[in-house]
């Protein structure tokens, strides 16, 4: 489960390509493709990858309903190995 006080980044071997619907992540190690959809998900990932904690990166997203969906999306990316906790 993702924690808002922690910092996350892209997992090793994962790259992201922007697309009109959001983005596609590709893991070069596992050859897994993951579609990233949803309002602002890519912006939050980029902010976290630049060193922001999740709570700080979430300030880019407006509204509790959108934030709830964002947490669900990020939990999915964490479980699929797209994101990992930054050390």
Secondary structure in CASP SS format (residue, H / E / C, confidence):
PFRMAT SS
TARGET T0000
AUTHOR 0000-0000-0000
METHOD secondary structure of the structure
MODEL  1
X C 1.00
X C 1.00
X C 1.00
X C 1.00
X C 1.00
X C 1.00
X E 1.00
X E 1.00
X E 1.00
X E 1.00
X C 1.00
X C 1.00
X C 1.00
X E 1.00
X E 1.00
X E 1.00
X E 1.00
X E 1.00
X E 1.00
X C 1.00
X C 1.00
X E 1.00
X E 1.00
X E 1.00
X E 1.00
X E 1.00
X E 1.00
X C 1.00
X C 1.00
X C 1.00
X C 1.00
X E 1.00
X E 1.00
X E 1.00
X E 1.00
X E 1.00
X E 1.00
X C 1.00
X C 1.00
X C 1.00
X H 1.00
X H 1.00
X H 1.00
X H 1.00
X H 1.00
X H 1.00
X H 1.00
X H 1.00
X H 1.00
X C 1.00
X C 1.00
X C 1.00
X E 1.00
X H 1.00
X H 1.00
X H 1.00
X H 1.00
X H 1.00
X C 1.00
X C 1.00
X C 1.00
X C 1.00
X C 1.00
X H 1.00
X H 1.00
X H 1.00
X H 1.00
X H 1.00
X H 1.00
X H 1.00
X H 1.00
X H 1.00
X H 1.00
X H 1.00
X H 1.00
X H 1.00
X H 1.00
X H 1.00
X H 1.00
X C 1.00
X C 1.00
X C 1.00
X E 1.00
X E 1.00
X E 1.00
X C 1.00
X C 1.00
END
